[in-house]
Amino acid sequence: MTRLTTLAEGPTELDRVWNLRRRYYELFLDDYNKSIERLDPVLVELCRVRIAQLVESAFDQSLRYRPAAEAGLTEEKVQALADYPTSDLFSRRERAVLEFTEQWVIQSSSISDEDCIRLQEHLSVEEFIFLAKALSVMDQFARTNSAFRVEASSTVSPNLPDFTVRPHAA
């Protein structure tokens, strides 16, 4: 259960928490959804789930980005995220993006010019800009959900139309 003592109306716990500031929630999720759709969906999902792991957002870990699955991302690969530096499941491009993502989440003030140049060996300038925007909204959303302790979900908010519930382990 969320840490908040007062909740708004809504179909899911996420909605009941964020609807306390309904207009902000609408604006934020509009920006969130537009920001993540600008990038390769597999990269987005790998980064989104890794952020959720790092900031311990049970809610964000409980969802999957449908376009990523449609593009071929497997649950096996998602489950191997913590081992991305050495796992054969990840490409050099994915490793570079995930390394940058971790640095973004853990200590963004330590990102150097060299880090950005190294990442741009794998991303175009446009992709780099879109990645920075996507990381900012995914990080903000996951940290807020973690701070409010929004629980893992068995249903998806209608405000997240491109998401589905994570498949359960067999």
LINKA-V312012 format. One record per residue. RES is the residue in one letter. SS is DSSP state (hx for helix, st for strand, lp for the rest). PSI is psi as a letter, one per 20 degrees, with the letter a starting at -180 (NA if undefined). NEAR is the number of other ideal C-beta (glycine too) atoms within 10 Angstrom. Layout:
res->RES ss->SS psi->PSI near->NEAR
res->RES ss->SS psi->PSI near->NEAR
This chain:
res->M ss->lp psi->q near->8
res->T ss->lp psi->q near->16
res->R ss->lp psi->i near->9
res->L ss->lp psi->q near->15
res->T ss->lp psi->i near->5
res->T ss->lp psi->p near->7
res->L ss->lp psi->q near->15
res->A ss->lp psi->a near->14
res->E ss->lp psi->q near->8
res->G ss->lp psi->q near->18
res->P ss->lp psi->h near->13
res->T ss->lp psi->r near->20
res->E ss->hx psi->h near->22
res->L ss->hx psi->g near->26
res->D ss->hx psi->h near->19
res->R ss->hx psi->h near->18
res->V ss->hx psi->g near->23
res->W ss->hx psi->h near->25
res->N ss->hx psi->i near->20
res->L ss->hx psi->h near->14
res->R ss->hx psi->m near->12
res->R ss->hx psi->g near->13
res->R ss->hx psi->g near->8
res->Y ss->hx psi->g near->11
res->Y ss->hx psi->g near->19
res->E ss->hx psi->g near->13
res->L ss->hx psi->g near->11
res->F ss->hx psi->g near->17
res->L ss->hx psi->h near->18
res->D ss->hx psi->g near->11
res->D ss->hx psi->g near->14
res->Y ss->hx psi->g near->18
res->N ss->hx psi->g near->15
res->K ss->hx psi->h near->12
res->S ss->hx psi->g near->19
res->I ss->hx psi->h near->25
res->E ss->lp psi->i near->14
res->R ss->lp psi->i near->14
res->L ss->lp psi->r near->20
res->D ss->lp psi->p near->18
res->P ss->hx psi->h near->19
res->V ss->hx psi->g near->23
res->L ss->hx psi->g near->25
res->V ss->hx psi->g near->26
res->E ss->hx psi->h near->26
res->L ss->hx psi->g near->24
res->C ss->hx psi->g near->26
res->R ss->hx psi->g near->28
res->V ss->hx psi->h near->25
res->R ss->hx psi->g near->21
res->I ss->hx psi->g near->24
res->A ss->hx psi->h near->25
res->Q ss->hx psi->g near->17
res->L ss->hx psi->h near->19
res->V ss->hx psi->j near->20
res->E ss->lp psi->l near->14
res->S ss->lp psi->n near->26
res->A ss->hx psi->h near->14
res->F ss->hx psi->g near->24
res->D ss->hx psi->h near->25
res->Q ss->hx psi->h near->21
res->S ss->lp psi->i near->18
res->L ss->st psi->r near->23
res->R ss->st psi->q near->21
res->Y ss->st psi->o near->22
res->R ss->hx psi->g near->16
res->P ss->hx psi->h near->17
res->A ss->hx psi->g near->24
res->A ss->hx psi->g near->17
res->E ss->hx psi->h near->11
res->A ss->lp psi->j near->14
res->G ss->lp psi->j near->9
res->L ss->lp psi->p near->20
res->T ss->lp psi->q near->12
res->E ss->hx psi->h near->13
res->E ss->hx psi->g near->8
res->K ss->hx psi->g near->19
res->V ss->hx psi->g near->22
res->Q ss->hx psi->i near->13
res->A ss->lp psi->j near->15
res->L ss->hx psi->g near->20
res->A ss->hx psi->h near->10
res->D ss->hx psi->j near->11
res->Y ss->lp psi->h near->20
res->P ss->lp psi->h near->10
res->T ss->lp psi->i near->9
res->S ss->lp psi->p near->13
res->D ss->lp psi->i near->7
res->L ss->lp psi->i near->15
res->F ss->lp psi->p near->19
res->S ss->lp psi->r near->13
res->R ss->hx psi->h near->9
res->R ss->hx psi->g near->16
res->E ss->hx psi->g near->20
res->R ss->hx psi->g near->16
res->A ss->hx psi->g near->18
res->V ss->hx psi->g near->28
res->L ss->hx psi->h near->18
res->E ss->hx psi->g near->15
res->F ss->hx psi->g near->23
res->T ss->hx psi->g near->24
res->E ss->hx psi->g near->17
res->Q ss->hx psi->g near->16
res->W ss->hx psi->g near->21
res->V ss->hx psi->g near->20
res->I ss->hx psi->g near->10
res->Q ss->hx psi->n near->9
res->S ss->hx psi->h near->13
res->S ss->hx psi->i near->5
res->S ss->hx psi->j near->9
res->I ss->lp psi->p near->14
res->S ss->lp psi->r near->9
res->D ss->hx psi->h near->7
res->E ss->hx psi->h near->8
res->D ss->hx psi->g near->15
res->C ss->hx psi->g near->13
res->I ss->hx psi->g near->9
res->R ss->hx psi->g near->13
res->L ss->hx psi->h near->21
res->Q ss->lp psi->i near->13
res->E ss->lp psi->i near->9
res->H ss->lp psi->i near->17
res->L ss->lp psi->q near->20
res->S ss->lp psi->r near->9
res->V ss->hx psi->g near->8
res->E ss->hx psi->g near->10
res->E ss->hx psi->h near->19
res->F ss->hx psi->g near->16
res->I ss->hx psi->g near->12
res->F ss->hx psi->h near->20
res->L ss->hx psi->g near->23
res->A ss->hx psi->g near->16
res->K ss->hx psi->g near->16
res->A ss->hx psi->g near->23
res->L ss->hx psi->h near->23
res->S ss->hx psi->g near->15
res->V ss->hx psi->h near->18
res->M ss->hx psi->g near->27
res->D ss->hx psi->g near->20
res->Q ss->hx psi->g near->14
res->F ss->hx psi->g near->25
res->A ss->hx psi->g near->25
res->R ss->hx psi->g near->18
res->T ss->hx psi->g near->17
res->N ss->hx psi->h near->25
res->S ss->hx psi->g near->19
res->A ss->hx psi->g near->14
res->F ss->lp psi->i near->18
res->R ss->lp psi->l near->16
res->V ss->lp psi->p near->27
res->E ss->lp psi->r near->15
res->A ss->lp psi->q near->14
res->S ss->lp psi->q near->21
res->S ss->lp psi->i near->10
res->T ss->lp psi->q near->11
res->V ss->lp psi->p near->19
res->S ss->lp psi->q near->21
res->P ss->lp psi->i near->10
res->N ss->lp psi->i near->20
res->L ss->lp psi->m near->19
res->P ss->lp psi->h near->10
res->D ss->lp psi->j near->17
res->F ss->st psi->q near->21
res->T ss->st psi->r near->12
res->V ss->st psi->p near->13
res->R ss->lp psi->p near->17
res->P ss->lp psi->q near->10
res->H ss->lp psi->q near->7
res->A ss->lp psi->q near->6
res->A ss->lp psi->NA near->3
